[in-house]
Amino acid sequence: MEPVGSFHPGKSGSSHFDPIVFVKKPRTILRLLCWVFSMVVFSSIVNEGYMNIGSERLLCVFNKNADACNYGVTVGVACFLGSMCFLVLDIYFPTIQSVRLRRRASLIDMAFSALASFLWFVGFCFLANQWQQTTDDELPLAQGSDAARAAIIFCFFSILTWAGLTALALQTFLNLFQNFRLFADNLDNSTTGYQDNRSIPVANGITIVTTNPYHRPPPFTGTLSLDPASLTPSPAF
């Protein structure tokens, strides 16, 4: 059956990596988008997200709240590195032989993607709220306004891309679990089929019962019958 056959991982070195086919996959496209969006968010905040008004201290453009800038940079860098790591994992995933490692990799991917989507949602709400509270007097000549808007917009885009990766990881995990159960059931049926007796009907109403020739009965299963006469000692001469 095809689902069972597709469950077996390929041998190491047996699968040929095609970069064109790999890039066209929806998972790879979402990985690259997450990588680009994360880079845009933290680079916009680092480059133009701070301003200097009459003092040597740099202030965050999001209502002068340093926590908003720190949150955007931290989440952006973490998701940027995470996207690169999981992109490498997607390349080597078809060559993983261990079923347990495959399931763990899919579970970790699903957990990280769901967490990243949640963090981006929090970041979008946080940055948008702080930007609404920022007045024009606090930003002379609209300093850093483009970077702030870009960070907010790409935070929203990151929510969608990481949510899509979460759905794909969940689908992969469920397929692995379903194929594993199907493979285990077929394996149990094939092993128990050789141990059962088989009845073969033939002509004239006679039925021949065949047993597995490789199935040996346990030793010492017969009953030992003792004749009392054989236990009587013979007279001594």
Secondary structure, DSSP 4 states (H G I P E B T S, - for coil): -HHHHHHSPPPTTTSPP-HHHHHTSHHHHHHHHHHHHHHHHHHHHHHHSEE-SSSSS-EETTTT-HHHHHHHHHHHHHHHHHHHHHHHHHHHGGG---HHHHHHHHHHHHHHHHHHHHHHHHHHHHHHHHHHT--GGGSGGGTTHHHHHHHHHHHHHHHHHHHHHHHHHHHHHHHHHHHHHHHHHHHHHHHHTTTS-EEEE-GGG-EEEE--TT-PPPTT-SPPP--HHHHSPPPP-
